[in-house]
Amino acid sequence: MNFKIYSAFLVASSILSPLLDIGFIDNRALALESNQTLHGNQTIASSLNHSDPNSLNSQLIEPSDRIPDYLAPTEPNLNFAPINAPINAPINAPINNLINTSVNSVSQLSDIKTTDWAFTALQSLVERYGCIAGYPDQSYRGKQAIARYEFAAGLNACLDKINEILSAGLADKISQADLATLKKLQAEFATELSMLRGKVETLETKSNQIAAQQFSPTTKLNILSSFNLSSAFSSGNILAEGLPIAGSIPVARFAARNPITGSPIVGTITGNPNNTLSYSNYLLLTSSFTGSDSLNLILAMGNGNPPSSFYSSAGFSSTFGVPYADSNPVLPSAPNTVGLFEFFYSFPINDNLRLQVGPRILPFRQFDVNRFTSVINGAGGLNSYQSPLANNGLSGAGAILNWRMSEQLLLKAGYLARNDSSFTYFTDSASNPNRGLFGGSNQILTELTYSPSDALNLRFLYSRTYNQAPPAAPLGQPNFPFFLTYSARGVVDDGFGGRLQDSTGDNFVFNFDWLLNKSLGLFGRYSYSSFRIAPVNLAIAGGNVNLQAFQFGLAFPDLGKEGALGTISLSIPFQVLSGRNFLVAGNGDGGTQYDLELTYSYPIQKFITLTPSLFATFNANNFSSNPTIWGAVLRTQFLF
């Protein structure tokens, strides 16, 4: 600490002595009206103008995940003032009104003892002038050092308090010795005080302007939009399982068996699809009533019909060669229809526990996240941004608990009853009394994240899924497809074209990201899933379908420009280990599909990002004889 400042405090009156020990590292220990309001005004600007890209980061997502994902849930600290605090409070509004750390007696400060050398002086400041406040945990932290500008801010707060007393005609309450000391310190810190007040005046002007133009005092509005120019082509004919479904959006096929041979029907796809220009749009509304809770509502619409789906087998439409943005986010609703994407309420139970509850929660924004496989600015293909087996983009009603066990360990656990209504032949919704919250398709998830450093995250995910079987088809019509995985990939039956009972699945995922240095990172996943097959016809033996998936990639943060990110991802999305006889679609000819994705996210300016992606799919649909399918997408993304 500056020796000159220290000397001044030793000879100052008891009123100013404890300022030496204020420990004002994050500008909250003193009731510094001007300094706190400066923080508050920055908060308002950030909320409305989105000057801080991390303000939309994940709900308790690992703090070491440096690459922001704007579709991830909001931080627990939303930077909101409480709902009963005016958002356009004057620039000198006391900090006590904003963070509720009012100190009326020095005894309220938990770490101050009567034996402390500055106790008497601190008591005088609290009781006579009221220009001291504690941290939110009611501590004072008097042994922390402060910078010269922080001391000037504290001095300015006391000057403001004394000016208030003088203006109220209570000059007799201030001793002449106190005034003399203040004048000396005011002269000593004249430069710092002048700069501080200039900044405060500038921020006051901006604050008033923002308050007049704000969307809501309790709700933040952010918009994420993408324009997608997409292309896909192959050098030859492609084999795909299933019969084409006329007029389906996106392009899809219906899995069926040959009635004579009992083998899955395989079709040949000739030609190439045309190029497309599509969009997706998300309105993110985040409200807070206490400053630590959040009500999250996302509305979405789009018209994505990716060209690469032209080549896919039944149960694999919109999987390979497709970025997340190039799809209709509210299927099965018609293109260009506004729909509910996500809706939940999040609140802290204590400092380490946080609960999310809602009728529509997206597990992919909570589990199996990775700093380099973001749907916004990383490897965002539908076979890349998460495990293609264990996690999914389907929503559910329920709750998720986040437990910050330590700085290195984060545990998440949740139960979600599926409610996306993605299949038109039944309503698999938690609001449907025929199945309800616990009788329909659902999943139990738990994930442990270990972060030994800011550079490395290791995640271990287990999920138990319950898949509701489709109803019986009308007489004379083929059975409705039973999608094998909870992410609706692959189609199964009893091996002879017959129906199945409800199914369960056990899924295990290991996921890591590692920032080797500021310019290079590694990421990857391994997934293993086992699904139980139980035929309705008890004369037919059941069994299990076992699958695995791999992913490994390289990431290049700040490639070419700060904020840019390049990724290379190689993955095996759906490798069948056993139970092939139950697959109506997904087995192919026993081959193994490989996906290569190259993505480069380049920020043109603060709110616009250009993201070209190149996809190559080898042995598509698990047919080793299929030629390579190439895909290219140029995405222009707007986020504000």
C-alpha positions in Angstrom: 0.0 0.0 0.0 1.2 3.6 -0.8 3.2 4.8 2.2 1.9 8.3 1.9 -1.6 7.0 2.3 -0.7 4.9 5.2 0.9 7.9 7.0 -2.1 10.1 6.4 -4.4 7.5 8.0 -2.2 7.2 11.1 -2.6 10.9 11.8 -6.2 11.3 10.6 -9.0 11.5 13.0 -10.8 8.3 14.2 -13.4 8.9 11.6 -11.2 8.2 8.6 -8.7 5.7 10.2 -10.4 2.5 9.1 -10.4 3.4 5.5 -6.9 2.1 5.5 -8.1 -1.4 5.8 -11.2 -1.4 3.7 -10.1 -4.3 1.4 -12.2 -3.1 -1.5 -11.1 -5.6 -4.1 -14.5 -5.8 -5.9 -15.7 -2.3 -4.9 -18.4 -3.5 -2.4 -16.9 -3.2 1.1 -17.8 0.5 1.5 -21.1 2.1 0.9 -19.6 3.8 -2.1 -22.6 5.2 -3.8 -20.9 6.5 -6.9 -18.7 3.4 -7.3 -21.6 0.9 -6.8 -23.8 2.8 -9.2 -21.0 2.7 -11.7 -21.2 -1.1 -11.4 -25.0 -1.0 -11.6 -24.9 1.1 -14.7 -22.5 -1.2 -16.4 -24.9 -4.0 -15.6 -27.8 -2.2 -17.2 -25.8 -1.6 -20.3 -24.6 -5.1 -20.5 -28.2 -6.5 -20.1 -29.7 -4.4 -22.8 -26.8 -4.0 -25.3 -25.2 -7.4 -24.7 -21.8 -5.9 -24.3 -20.7 -8.9 -22.3 -21.0 -12.1 -24.5 -20.7 -14.3 -21.4 -23.9 -12.9 -19.9 -25.8 -15.8 -21.6 -23.5 -18.5 -20.5 -24.7 -21.8 -19.0 -26.5 -22.2 -15.7 -23.6 -23.4 -13.5 -21.7 -24.6 -16.6 -18.1 -25.0 -15.7 -16.4 -21.6 -15.2 -13.4 -22.9 -17.1 -15.4 -23.2 -20.2 -14.0 -20.1 -21.9 -15.8 -20.4 -25.2 -19.3 -18.9 -24.8 -22.4 -20.8 -25.9 -25.2 -18.3 -26.3 -27.9 -20.9 -26.3 -26.7 -22.1 -23.0 -28.8 -21.1 -20.0 -28.0 -17.9 -18.2 -25.6 -17.5 -15.4 -27.0 -17.6 -11.8 -25.8 -14.1 -11.4 -27.9 -12.3 -14.0 -26.7 -8.8 -13.0 -30.2 -7.7 -12.2 -31.1 -5.3 -9.5 -33.9 -6.8 -7.2 -37.3 -6.2 -8.6 -38.1 -3.7 -5.8 -35.1 -1.6 -6.7 -35.6 1.0 -9.4 -33.5 0.2 -12.4 -33.0 3.9 -13.1 -31.9 4.7 -9.5 -29.9 8.0 -9.1 -26.2 7.7 -9.6 -25.6 8.2 -5.9 -28.2 5.5 -4.8 -26.7 3.7 -1.8 -25.3 0.3 -2.3 -27.3 -0.8 0.7 -30.5 -0.4 -1.4 -29.0 -2.6 -4.2 -27.2 -5.4 -2.5 -28.8 -5.3 0.9 -25.6 -5.1 3.0 -26.7 -2.3 5.3 -24.5 -1.9 8.4 -26.1 0.1 11.2 -23.6 -1.2 13.8 -20.1 -2.4 13.6 -21.1 -5.5 15.5 -22.9 -6.6 12.3 -19.5 -7.2 10.6 -18.6 -10.8 11.4 -14.8 -10.4 11.2 -14.4 -7.2 13.3 -13.5 -7.6 16.9 -13.4 -5.0 19.7 -9.7 -5.7 20.1 -8.9 -4.6 16.5 -6.8 -1.5 16.4 -9.2 0.3 14.1 -12.4 -0.8 15.9 -13.2 2.6 17.4 -12.6 4.5 14.2 -14.7 2.0 12.2 -17.5 2.3 14.8 -17.4 6.1 14.3 -17.7 5.8 10.6 -20.6 3.4 10.8 -22.6 5.1 13.5 -21.9 8.8 12.8 -21.6 8.9 9.0 -23.0 5.6 7.6 -20.4 5.4 4.8 -19.3 1.8 5.5 -21.1 -1.4 4.4 -19.9 -5.0 4.5 -19.7 -7.6 1.8 -22.8 -9.7 1.1 -21.6 -12.3 3.6 -21.5 -9.5 6.3 -17.7 -9.6 6.5 -15.4 -6.5 6.3 -12.1 -8.1 5.1 -10.1 -5.3 6.6 -6.7 -6.9 5.9 -7.0 -6.7 2.1 -4.9 -4.1 0.4 -6.5 -1.4 -1.8 -5.4 0.6 -4.8 -5.1 4.4 -4.8 -8.2 4.8 -7.0 -10.2 2.5 -4.7 -9.3 4.7 -1.7 -10.3 7.7 -3.7 -13.7 6.1 -4.3 -14.1 5.5 -0.6 -13.1 9.1 0.2 -15.6 10.4 -2.3 -18.3 8.4 -0.6 -17.5 9.9 2.8 -17.4 13.4 1.2 -20.8 12.9 -0.3 -22.2 11.8 3.1 -20.7 14.8 4.9 -22.1 17.1 2.2 -25.5 15.6 2.8 -25.2 16.3 6.5 -24.1 19.9 5.8 -26.9 20.4 3.3 -29.4 19.2 6.0 -28.2 22.0 8.4 -26.5 19.5 10.7 -23.0 21.0 10.6 -22.7 20.7 14.4 -22.5 17.0 14.0 -19.2 17.2 12.2 -16.1 18.1 14.2 -13.6 20.6 12.8 -10.8 18.1 13.1 -12.7 15.7 10.8 -13.3 18.5 8.3 -9.6 19.5 8.4 -8.6 15.9 7.7 -11.0 15.6 4.9 -9.7 18.7 3.3 -6.1 17.4 3.4 -7.1 14.1 1.9 -9.3 15.8 -0.7 -6.3 17.9 -1.8 -4.0 14.8 -1.8 -6.5 12.9 -4.0 -7.8 15.7 -6.1 -6.7 14.1 -9.4 -8.3 10.8 -8.6 -11.5 12.4 -7.3 -11.8 14.5 -10.4 -11.4 11.5 -12.7 -13.9 9.5 -10.7 -16.6 12.1 -10.7 -16.1 12.6 -14.5 -16.7 8.9 -15.1 -19.7 8.9 -12.8 -21.3 11.8 -14.6 -20.7 10.1 -18.0 -22.2 6.9 -16.7 -25.2 8.8 -15.2 -26.0 10.2 -18.6 -25.7 6.8 -20.2 -27.8 5.2 -17.4 -30.6 7.7 -17.9 -30.6 7.1 -21.6 -30.7 3.3 -21.2 -33.4 3.5 -18.5 -35.6 5.5 -20.9 -35.1 3.0 -23.7 -35.0 -0.3 -21.8 -37.1 -3.2 -22.8 -38.0 -4.1 -19.2 -36.7 -3.4 -15.7 -36.7 -7.2 -14.9 -36.4 -8.9 -18.3 -33.5 -9.2 -20.7 -34.2 -9.8 -24.4 -31.6 -11.4 -26.6 -32.1 -12.5 -30.2 -30.2 -15.2 -32.1 -30.7 -15.5 -35.8 -29.0 -17.5 -38.5 -29.2 -17.5 -42.3 -28.0 -20.8 -43.7 -26.8 -21.4 -47.3 -26.5 -25.2 -47.6 -25.4 -27.7 -50.2 -24.9 -31.4 -50.3 -23.7 -33.8 -53.1 -22.3 -37.2 -53.8 -20.3 -38.6 -56.6 -22.6 -41.7 -57.0 -25.8 -43.4 -55.9 -26.4 -43.8 -52.1 -28.0 -46.8 -50.4 -30.4 -46.0 -47.6 -32.8 -48.1 -45.5 -36.5 -47.3 -45.7 -39.1 -46.1 -48.1 -39.3 -42.3 -48.9 -42.1 -40.4 -47.2 -43.6 -38.1 -49.8 -43.7 -34.4 -48.8 -41.9 -34.9 -45.5 -40.0 -31.9 -44.1 -37.2 -32.5 -43.5 -36.8 -35.3 -46.0 -37.3 -38.6 -44.3 -37.8 -42.3 -44.9 -40.1 -44.9 -43.4 -38.4 -48.1 -42.1 -39.9 -51.4 -43.2 -39.0 -55.0 -43.8 -39.4 -57.0 -47.0 -42.5 -59.2 -46.4 -40.9 -62.1 -48.2 -37.3 -62.1 -47.0 -37.8 -60.3 -43.7 -34.8 -58.1 -44.4 -34.9 -54.3 -44.1 -36.0 -52.6 -47.3 -33.1 -50.7 -48.9 -33.6 -48.0 -51.5 -31.1 -46.4 -53.9 -30.9 -42.6 -54.0 -29.9 -41.1 -57.3 -29.0 -37.5 -58.1 -28.3 -34.7 -55.8 -30.5 -32.2 -53.9 -30.6 -28.5 -54.7 -29.0 -25.8 -52.7 -31.1 -24.2 -50.0 -31.3 -21.0 -48.1 -33.0 -21.3 -44.7 -33.1 -19.5 -41.3 -33.6 -20.1 -37.6 -34.5 -17.5 -35.1 -34.6 -17.5 -31.3 -36.0 -15.0 -28.9 -34.4 -15.4 -25.4 -36.3 -13.7 -22.5 -34.6 -13.9 -19.2 -36.3 -12.4 -16.1 -35.2 -12.1 -12.5 -37.1 -11.1 -9.4 -34.3 -11.3 -6.8 -31.1 -10.9 -8.9 -30.1 -14.5 -8.2 -33.0 -16.3 -9.7 -34.0 -16.5 -13.4 -37.1 -17.3 -15.4 -36.0 -18.5 -18.8 -38.2 -18.4 -21.9 -37.1 -19.1 -25.4 -39.4 -18.8 -28.4 -38.1 -20.2 -31.8 -39.0 -20.5 -35.4 -37.3 -21.6 -38.6 -37.7 -23.4 -41.9 -34.6 -25.6 -42.1 -34.8 -28.6 -44.5 -31.2 -29.6 -44.8 -30.1 -31.0 -48.2 -28.0 -33.8 -46.7 -31.2 -35.4 -45.3 -31.9 -36.3 -48.9 -29.4 -39.2 -48.4 -30.2 -40.5 -44.9 -31.7 -43.8 -43.9 -34.9 -44.0 -41.9 -34.3 -42.7 -38.4 -31.3 -40.6 -39.4 -32.8 -37.6 -41.0 -31.1 -34.4 -40.1 -28.1 -36.0 -38.5 -25.0 -36.0 -40.7 -23.8 -33.0 -42.6 -26.2 -30.7 -40.8 -25.3 -27.8 -38.4 -27.8 -27.3 -35.6 -29.0 -24.0 -37.0 -30.0 -25.5 -40.3 -33.1 -27.2 -38.9 -36.6 -26.4 -37.8 -36.2 -25.8 -34.0 -39.9 -26.5 -33.3 -40.6 -29.7 -35.2 -43.1 -31.2 -35.7 -44.7 -27.8 -36.1 -44.8 -26.5 -39.7 -41.9 -24.3 -41.0 -42.1 -20.6 -40.1 -44.3 -21.4 -37.0 -43.4 -19.7 -33.7 -43.2 -22.3 -30.9 -42.0 -22.8 -27.4 -38.4 -23.9 -27.3 -37.6 -23.8 -23.6 -39.3 -22.6 -20.4 -38.0 -23.1 -16.9 -37.3 -21.3 -13.6 -33.9 -21.5 -11.8 -33.1 -20.4 -8.3 -30.4 -21.0 -5.7 -31.0 -23.2 -2.7 -27.8 -22.1 -1.1 -24.3 -21.0 -2.2 -23.6 -24.4 -3.8 -27.0 -25.8 -4.8 -29.2 -24.5 -7.6 -32.4 -26.0 -8.9 -34.1 -25.7 -12.3 -37.8 -26.6 -12.6 -39.9 -26.3 -15.7 -42.4 -27.8 -18.1 -39.9 -27.6 -21.0 -36.1 -28.1 -20.3 -33.6 -28.9 -23.0 -31.0 -31.4 -21.6 -28.5 -30.7 -24.3 -28.0 -27.2 -22.8 -27.3 -28.8 -19.4 -25.5 -32.1 -19.9 -22.7 -33.2 -22.1 -21.6 -29.7 -22.9 -18.2 -29.0 -24.3 -16.4 -25.7 -24.8 -15.4 -26.6 -28.4 -18.7 -28.3 -29.6 -21.0 -25.3 -29.3 -23.9 -25.1 -31.7 -23.0 -21.4 -31.9 -19.3 -21.2 -32.6 -17.8 -24.6 -32.4 -18.2 -28.1 -34.0 -22.0 -27.6 -34.1 -23.1 -30.4 -36.5 -25.9 -32.6 -35.2 -23.5 -35.5 -34.9 -20.8 -33.4 -33.2 -22.2 -31.0 -30.6 -23.3 -33.8 -28.2 -23.3 -37.6 -28.0 -25.5 -38.9 -30.8 -26.5 -41.8 -28.5 -27.0 -40.7 -24.9 -28.0 -37.0 -25.1 -30.4 -35.3 -27.4 -32.1 -32.1 -28.4 -35.5 -33.3 -27.2 -37.2 -31.4 -24.4 -38.6 -32.6 -21.1 -40.6 -31.5 -18.1 -39.0 -31.9 -14.7 -36.1 -30.6 -12.7 -32.3 -30.5 -12.7 -30.2 -30.0 -9.6 -26.7 -28.4 -9.8 -24.3 -29.0 -6.9 -21.0 -27.2 -6.9 -19.2 -29.6 -4.6 -15.9 -27.7 -4.9 -14.0 -25.5 -7.2 -13.0 -28.6 -9.2 -16.2 -30.7 -9.0 -19.7 -30.1 -10.3 -22.5 -32.6 -10.0 -25.7 -32.4 -12.0 -28.7 -34.7 -11.7 -32.1 -34.4 -13.3 -35.3 -36.1 -14.2 -37.1 -35.1 -17.4 -40.4 -36.5 -18.8 -40.3 -36.1 -22.6 -42.8 -33.5 -23.9 -41.5 -32.5 -27.4 -44.5 -34.2 -29.1 -42.1 -35.1 -32.0 -44.2 -38.0 -33.1 -47.7 -37.3 -34.6 -49.0 -40.8 -33.7 -49.1 -40.1 -30.0 -48.5 -37.2 -27.6 -45.6 -38.2 -25.5 -46.2 -35.2 -23.2 -45.9 -34.9 -19.4 -49.2 -33.1 -19.6 -51.0 -36.1 -21.1 -52.9 -37.8 -18.4 -52.8 -41.1 -20.2 -49.1 -41.3 -19.3 -48.4 -38.3 -17.1 -45.1 -37.1 -15.6 -43.8 -40.6 -14.9 -45.6 -43.0 -17.2 -44.3 -41.9 -20.6 -40.9 -41.5 -22.2 -38.5 -40.1 -19.7 -34.8 -40.0 -18.7 -32.8 -39.8 -15.5 -29.5 -38.1 -16.0 -26.5 -37.5 -13.7 -23.1 -36.0 -14.7 -20.0 -35.3 -12.7 -17.6 -32.7 -14.1 -14.0 -32.6 -12.8 -12.0 -29.5 -13.7 -8.5 -29.8 -12.3 -7.6 -26.5 -13.9 -9.2 -23.8 -16.1 -7.7 -25.6 -19.1 -9.2 -29.0 -18.6 -12.7 -30.4 -18.1 -13.5 -34.1 -17.7 -17.2 -35.0 -17.7 -18.8 -38.4 -16.9 -22.4 -38.8 -17.8 -24.9 -41.6 -17.1 -28.5 -41.5 -18.3 -31.3 -44.1 -17.9 -33.9 -43.7 -20.6 -37.4 -45.1 -20.8 -38.8 -45.2 -24.3 -42.6 -45.4 -24.7 -43.6 -47.8 -27.5 -45.8 -46.4 -30.3 -49.4 -47.6 -30.4 -50.7 -50.3 -32.7 -51.2 -49.1 -36.2 -54.6 -49.2 -37.9 -55.5 -52.6 -39.3 -53.7 -53.3 -42.6 -51.1 -50.6 -42.2 -47.4 -51.0 -41.3 -46.3 -50.5 -37.7 -45.3 -47.1 -36.5 -41.6 -46.9 -36.2 -40.0 -47.5 -32.8 -36.9 -45.3 -32.6 -34.1 -47.1 -30.9 -32.3 -44.3 -29.1 -33.9 -41.6 -27.0 -32.4 -39.2 -29.6 -34.6 -40.9 -32.2 -31.9 -42.6 -34.2 -32.2 -46.0 -35.6 -35.5 -48.0 -35.9 -36.1 -51.4 -34.2 -38.7 -54.1 -34.1 -38.8 -57.7 -32.8 -36.7 -58.9 -35.7 -39.7 -60.1 -37.7 -41.6 -56.9 -38.2 -43.6 -57.2 -35.0 -44.2 -54.6 -32.3 -42.3 -54.0 -29.1 -43.1 -53.2 -25.5 -41.8 -50.0 -23.9 -38.0 -50.1 -23.8 -35.2 -49.0 -21.4 -31.7 -47.9 -22.2 -28.4 -47.4 -20.2 -26.1 -44.7 -21.6 -22.5 -43.8 -20.6 -20.6 -40.9 -22.0 -17.1 -39.6 -21.3 -16.5 -36.1 -22.6 -13.4 -33.8 -22.3 -12.0 -30.5 -23.5 -8.5 -29.5 -23.0 -7.0 -26.1 -23.8 -3.3 -26.9 -24.4 -2.4 -23.2 -24.9 -4.2 -20.1 -26.0 -4.2 -21.2 -29.6 -4.8 -25.0 -29.5 -7.3 -27.3 -27.8 -8.4 -30.9 -27.9 -11.8 -32.3 -27.4 -13.6 -35.7 -27.6 -16.3 -38.1 -26.5 -16.8 -41.8 -26.1 -20.4 -43.1 -25.8 -21.7 -46.6 -25.0 -25.4 -47.5 -25.0 -27.4 -50.6 -24.3 -31.1 -50.8 -25.2 -33.4 -53.6 -24.1 -35.7 -55.1 -26.7 -38.9 -56.7 -25.5 -41.3 -58.1 -28.2 -45.0 -57.8 -27.7 -45.2 -61.4 -29.0 -43.9 -63.3 -26.1 -43.0 -66.3 -28.3 -40.2 -64.2 -29.8 -37.0 -63.8 -27.7 -35.9 -60.4 -26.8 -32.4 -59.1 -26.3 -30.3 -56.0 -26.4 -28.9 -53.7 -29.0 -25.5 -52.4 -28.0 -24.0 -49.3 -29.7 -20.9 -47.1 -29.3 -19.8 -43.7 -30.7 -16.5 -41.9 -30.8 -15.4 -38.3 -31.4 -12.0 -36.6 -31.4 -11.2 -33.1 -32.5 -8.8 -30.2 -32.6 -9.8 -26.6 -31.7 -8.0 -23.4 -32.7 -9.2 -20.5 -30.5 -8.6 -16.9 -31.8 -7.6 -18.3 -35.2 -7.0 -15.2 -37.4 -8.9 -12.9 -35.0 -9.7 -12.6 -31.4 -13.0 -14.4 -30.7 -12.7 -16.6 -33.7 -12.7 -20.4 -33.4 -11.7 -23.1 -35.8 -12.5 -26.8 -35.2 -11.8 -30.2 -36.8 -14.0 -33.0 -35.6 -13.8 -36.7 -36.6 -16.6 -39.0 -35.3 -18.2 -42.4 -35.5 -21.8 -41.6 -34.6 -23.6 -45.0 -34.6 -21.5 -48.2 -34.5 -23.5 -51.4 -33.9 -21.9 -53.8 -31.6 -24.6 -56.4 -31.2 -28.4 -56.9 -31.7 -28.3 -56.2 -35.5 -31.2 -58.5 -36.1 -33.5 -56.1 -34.3 -32.6 -53.1 -36.5 -34.9 -52.2 -39.3 -32.8 -49.1 -40.0 -29.3 -48.3 -38.8 -27.3 -51.5 -39.5 -26.7 -50.9 -43.2 -24.5 -53.6 -44.6 -22.5 -53.9 -41.4 -20.2 -51.0 -42.3 -19.2 -48.1 -40.0 -20.0 -44.5 -40.9 -17.4 -41.8 -40.3 -18.1 -38.0 -40.1 -15.6 -35.3 -40.7 -16.5 -31.7 -39.9 -14.5 -28.6 -40.4 -16.0 -25.4 -38.9 -14.6 -21.9 -38.7 -16.5 -19.2 -36.7 -15.3 -15.8 -37.6 -16.7 -12.7 -35.9 -17.2 -9.9 -38.5 -18.1 -7.5 -35.8 -19.6 -7.5 -32.3 -23.0 -8.9 -33.3 -22.4 -10.7 -36.6 -20.5 -14.0 -37.0 -19.7 -15.7 -40.3 -19.4 -19.5 -40.0 -18.5 -21.7 -42.9 -18.7 -25.5 -42.4 -17.5 -28.4 -44.5 -18.9 -31.9 -43.9 -17.7 -35.3 -45.3 -19.6 -38.5 -44.5 -17.9 -41.7 -45.3 -19.8 -45.1 -45.5 -23.0 -43.1 -45.0 -25.9 -45.0 -43.3 -23.4 -47.7 -42.3 -23.1 -49.0 -45.9 -19.4 -49.6 -46.6 -20.2 -49.4 -50.4 -21.6 -45.9 -50.3 -19.5 -43.1 -51.8 -18.6 -40.1 -49.8 -21.3 -37.5 -49.2 -20.0 -33.9 -49.1 -21.8 -31.0 -47.5 -21.1 -27.3 -47.1 -23.0 -24.7 -45.1 -22.3 -21.0 -44.9 -24.0 -19.6 -41.8 -24.4 -15.9 -41.0 -25.3 -15.5 -37.4 -26.7 -12.4 -35.7 -26.7 -12.2 -31.9 -27.6 -9.2 -29.9 
